[in-house]
Amino acid sequence: MKKNRFFKSDVDQVVDEVGSARLKEQLMKMLLIRHFEIRGEAAYQQGKVGGFYHSYMGQEAIQVGCLAAAGPEHWYTTTYRCHALAMLLGATPNEMMAELYGRTTGNAKGLGGSMHMYADHLLGGLAIVGGHVPIATGAAFSLKYQKKKDLASFCFLGEGAVVQGAVHESLNLAALWNLPCLYVIENNQWGMGTAVRRAVCIEPIGENLAKAYGISSYTFDGQDFFNCYAGFKAALKEVAKTSRPVLIEVITERFRGHSISDPALYRSKENLQKNMERDPIRLLKEALIERNMLTEEEFKQMDQEAKETILAAMKFADESPWPELTTLEEGVFAPEET
């Protein structure tokens, strides 16, 4: 993906608009997400976390930038890589870690696990590939039906999902009915273990898919907080003005395999190292230091604080009770036999 395809943004303009204090808050959010993923993976490897574990490591600038630009009042829907968005929308590290551990104090009382976390205005981390896109489209329909013109539905999906039928049906309906939905393709280059170029027949994905449905498209640099912030702000402004859907492709690269059980042998160490040089946390940190908004010592203190917060969450999870077996079927609906 050539850089000149990216949405044109001005770093200094974003710095002036957001301000030093808020920018450091965004950096802290990225550090909390990073440490949560590091410690969550460690807990998984120790056998304290069951099921699957999909890390958001390396992609933090996308959703942090989105929430910084848009705010938490909209509807949000995402995939099973859901830890970052849940935290950004108000789920605490304690309840999230307890959920990973399967404890009653967890985000879903220990019954959802890593792939199913919720928060205010988060309709869920959902595990079926592409299956959540109709839900996000329905949320956009509800906003239009209720005439809430200042709100929109944000739908995060992976590049591998764009070949699913539910995605195309959703885009078609959203375009036909003029629904305020922002479909955000987080193109992290790898669907499971398959490179995107071997799984999706068109590139760039966002531009071509948007053309097919007659809607606008944007392309962001997913490693750059400033580009994501400015891009999401512009896209949301368009949706508010037109009440039409937009399709956003964010170019990024995850730093881990598809899940914790994936050793990612399909890509070279050199390729991974090259991509990690554009670590979104490092880029934001360096931009703030360059503008005398942050010192190296302040960053180290922030990093240590984030680490201690997540370590405390692990202690909280360890000490939390297990669910009673009798609660296993709570919240599950089944009609009575007739």
C-alpha positions in Angstrom: 0.0 0.0 0.0 1.6 3.3 -1.1 1.6 6.0 1.5 0.1 8.5 -0.9 -3.1 6.6 -0.7 -3.4 7.5 3.0 -5.8 10.2 4.1 -3.9 13.5 4.2 -3.5 14.7 7.7 -1.4 17.3 9.4 0.3 16.2 12.6 0.8 19.7 14.0 -2.9 20.5 13.4 -3.9 17.4 15.3 -1.4 18.3 18.1 -2.9 21.8 18.4 -6.5 20.6 18.3 -6.1 17.7 20.8 -3.5 19.3 23.1 -0.7 17.9 25.2 -2.7 16.5 28.1 -5.2 14.6 25.9 -2.4 13.3 23.7 -0.7 11.9 26.7 -4.0 10.3 27.8 -4.2 8.6 24.4 -0.6 7.3 24.8 -1.5 5.9 28.2 -4.5 4.1 26.7 -2.3 2.5 24.1 0.2 1.4 26.9 -2.7 -0.1 28.9 -3.9 -2.0 25.9 -0.4 -3.2 25.1 0.3 -4.4 28.7 -3.1 -6.1 28.9 -2.3 -8.1 25.8 1.2 -9.0 27.0 0.0 -10.2 30.4 -3.1 -11.8 29.0 -0.9 -13.9 26.6 1.3 -14.8 29.6 -1.7 -15.9 31.6 -2.9 -18.0 28.6 0.5 -19.7 28.4 0.3 -20.5 32.1 -3.0 -22.3 31.6 -5.0 -19.6 33.4 -7.0 -18.6 30.3 -8.9 -21.0 28.2 -10.4 -20.9 24.7 -8.8 -18.6 22.2 -6.8 -15.4 22.6 -6.5 -12.8 19.8 -4.1 -10.0 20.5 -4.5 -6.4 19.3 -0.8 -5.7 19.8 0.5 -3.4 17.0 -2.9 -2.1 16.1 -3.5 0.2 19.1 -3.5 3.5 17.2 -6.6 2.6 15.2 -9.3 2.3 17.9 -7.6 4.7 20.2 -7.5 7.3 17.4 -11.1 6.5 16.5 -12.5 7.0 20.1 -10.4 10.1 20.5 -11.9 11.6 17.4 -15.5 10.3 17.7 -16.2 9.8 21.4 -18.0 6.9 23.1 -21.6 7.9 22.4 -22.0 6.0 19.1 -22.7 2.3 18.6 -19.6 0.1 18.3 -19.3 -3.5 17.0 -16.1 -5.5 16.6 -14.6 -8.9 16.0 -13.2 -11.4 18.5 -10.1 -9.2 18.7 -12.1 -7.1 21.1 -10.0 -6.3 24.2 -8.9 -2.8 23.1 -12.4 -1.5 22.2 -13.9 -2.9 25.4 -11.3 -1.1 27.5 -11.7 2.1 25.5 -15.5 2.1 26.1 -15.2 1.7 29.8 -14.6 -2.0 30.7 -12.0 -2.0 33.5 -8.7 -4.0 33.3 -10.0 -5.9 36.4 -13.2 -7.1 34.9 -11.6 -7.9 31.6 -8.8 -9.9 33.1 -11.3 -11.7 35.3 -13.3 -12.6 32.2 -10.2 -14.1 30.6 -9.7 -16.2 33.8 -13.4 -17.3 33.7 -14.3 -15.7 37.1 -17.6 -14.4 38.3 -16.2 -10.9 38.6 -15.5 -10.9 34.8 -17.0 -8.7 32.1 -19.5 -11.4 31.2 -19.4 -13.2 34.6 -16.7 -15.5 33.3 -19.0 -17.0 30.7 -17.8 -15.1 27.6 -14.0 -15.4 27.7 -11.6 -13.5 25.5 -13.7 -13.2 22.4 -16.9 -11.9 23.9 -16.5 -8.7 25.9 -19.0 -5.9 26.2 -19.1 -2.3 27.5 -21.4 0.7 27.2 -22.2 1.2 23.5 -20.2 -1.9 22.6 -22.6 -4.4 21.0 -20.0 -7.1 21.6 -16.9 -8.7 20.5 -18.3 -11.4 18.2 -16.6 -14.6 17.0 -18.3 -15.4 13.7 -16.3 -13.9 10.9 -18.4 -11.2 9.3 -21.4 -12.2 11.4 -21.3 -9.0 13.4 -21.6 -6.7 10.3 -25.4 -7.1 10.0 -25.6 -6.2 13.7 -23.7 -3.0 13.2 -25.9 -2.2 10.1 -29.0 -2.8 12.3 -27.6 -0.4 14.9 -27.2 2.2 12.1 -30.8 1.6 11.0 -32.0 2.1 14.6 -30.2 5.5 14.8 -31.8 6.6 11.5 -35.2 5.4 12.6 -35.0 7.3 15.8 -33.7 10.4 13.9 -30.5 10.6 16.0 -28.6 12.5 13.3 -25.5 13.2 15.5 -24.8 9.5 16.1 -23.4 6.7 13.9 -22.5 3.0 14.0 -18.9 2.0 13.9 -18.2 -1.6 12.6 -14.7 -2.9 12.9 -13.9 -6.0 10.8 -10.8 -7.8 9.4 -9.8 -7.8 5.8 -10.5 -11.6 5.6 -14.1 -10.9 6.4 -14.8 -8.9 3.3 -15.4 -12.0 1.2 -18.3 -13.1 3.4 -21.8 -12.8 2.0 -23.1 -11.1 5.2 -20.7 -8.2 4.6 -21.9 -7.6 1.1 -25.5 -7.8 2.0 -24.9 -5.3 4.8 -23.1 -2.8 2.5 -25.8 -3.1 -0.1 -28.6 -2.4 2.4 -26.6 0.5 4.1 -26.1 2.1 0.7 -29.7 1.6 -0.4 -31.2 2.9 2.8 -28.6 5.7 3.5 -27.6 4.3 6.9 -25.0 6.2 9.1 -22.5 3.4 9.4 -18.7 3.5 9.2 -17.4 0.1 8.1 -13.7 -0.1 9.2 -11.6 -2.8 7.7 -8.5 -3.3 9.9 -6.2 -4.8 7.2 -3.5 -6.4 9.3 -2.2 -8.3 6.2 -3.0 -11.8 7.4 -6.3 -13.6 7.7 -5.5 -16.5 10.0 -2.3 -17.8 8.2 -3.1 -16.6 4.7 -1.6 -13.4 3.2 -4.3 -10.9 2.1 -3.1 -11.0 -1.5 -3.9 -14.7 -1.6 -7.3 -14.4 -0.1 -8.9 -11.2 -1.5 -8.9 -10.7 -5.3 -8.9 -6.9 -5.3 -6.5 -4.3 -4.0 -6.9 -1.8 -2.5 -9.8 -3.4 -0.8 -11.5 -0.4 0.6 -11.5 1.8 -2.5 -12.7 -1.0 -4.8 -15.4 -2.3 -2.4 -16.7 1.2 -1.8 -17.0 1.8 -5.6 -19.0 -1.3 -6.0 -21.6 0.0 -3.6 -21.5 3.7 -4.6 -20.2 4.9 -1.2 -17.2 7.0 -0.1 -13.9 5.4 1.0 -10.9 6.4 3.1 -7.5 4.8 3.7 -5.6 5.4 6.9 -2.1 4.5 8.2 -3.0 2.3 11.1 0.4 2.7 12.8 0.0 6.5 13.0 -2.3 7.8 15.7 -2.5 11.3 14.1 -3.6 9.9 10.7 -6.2 7.7 12.4 -7.5 10.6 14.5 -7.8 13.0 11.6 -9.2 10.4 9.3 -11.9 9.2 11.6 -12.9 12.8 12.4 -13.3 13.6 8.7 -15.2 10.3 7.9 -17.6 10.9 10.8 -18.2 14.4 9.7 -19.1 13.2 6.2 -21.5 10.6 7.6 -23.2 13.2 9.8 -23.6 15.5 6.8 -24.9 12.9 4.3 -26.3 10.1 6.5 -24.6 7.8 4.0 -22.3 4.9 4.9 -18.6 5.1 4.3 -16.0 2.4 4.0 -12.6 2.8 5.7 -9.5 0.6 5.2 -6.8 1.0 7.8 -3.5 -0.5 6.8 -1.7 -2.0 9.8 0.1 -5.2 10.8 -0.5 -7.3 13.9 2.7 -8.1 15.9 1.4 -11.6 16.8 0.0 -14.6 15.0 -3.8 -14.8 14.4 -4.2 -16.2 17.9 -1.9 -17.2 20.7 -1.7 -20.7 19.3 -0.5 -19.4 16.0 3.4 -19.2 15.8 3.1 -17.1 12.6 5.7 -19.2 10.7 4.3 -17.9 7.5 6.1 -14.6 7.7 9.8 -14.0 8.2 11.4 -12.6 11.3 12.9 -9.8 9.1 9.4 -8.8 7.9 8.0 -8.7 11.4 11.0 -6.7 12.7 10.6 -4.2 9.9 7.0 -3.7 10.7 7.7 -3.4 14.4 9.9 -0.5 13.7 6.7 1.4 13.1 5.2 0.5 16.5 2.3 2.9 17.0 3.3 3.5 20.7 6.8 4.3 19.7 5.6 6.7 16.9 3.3 8.6 19.2 5.9 8.7 22.0 8.6 10.1 19.7 6.2 12.7 18.2 5.4 14.0 21.7 9.1 14.0 22.8 10.0 15.9 19.6 7.5 18.6 20.5 8.6 18.9 24.1 5.3 17.5 25.3 6.9 14.4 26.9 10.2 13.3 28.3 11.8 9.9 28.2 11.5 9.7 32.0 7.8 10.6 31.9 7.2 7.9 29.4 9.0 5.3 31.5 6.8 6.3 34.5 3.6 6.0 32.3 4.8 2.6 31.1 5.4 1.4 34.6 2.0 2.7 35.8 0.3 0.8 33.0 2.2 -2.4 33.8 1.3 -2.2 37.5 -2.4 -1.6 36.7 -2.5 -4.8 34.6 -0.5 -6.8 37.2 -3.0 -5.7 39.8 -5.8 -6.9 37.4 -4.1 -10.3 37.2 -4.1 -10.4 41.0 -7.7 -9.4 41.1 -8.6 -12.2 38.7 -6.6 -14.8 40.5 -8.4 -14.0 43.8 -11.9 -13.9 42.2 -14.3 -16.8 42.7 -15.2 -19.3 40.0 -18.8 -19.4 38.8 -21.1 -22.0 40.4 -22.0 -24.9 38.0 -25.7 -24.0 38.5 -25.2 -20.7 36.7 -24.0 -22.3 33.5 -27.3 -22.0 31.7 -28.2 -18.5 33.0 -28.9 -16.1 30.2 -29.5 -18.9 27.7 -33.0 -18.9 26.1 -34.7 -22.1 25.0 -38.4 -22.4 24.3 -40.4 -24.9 26.4 -41.3 -28.1 24.7 -45.0 -28.3 23.6 
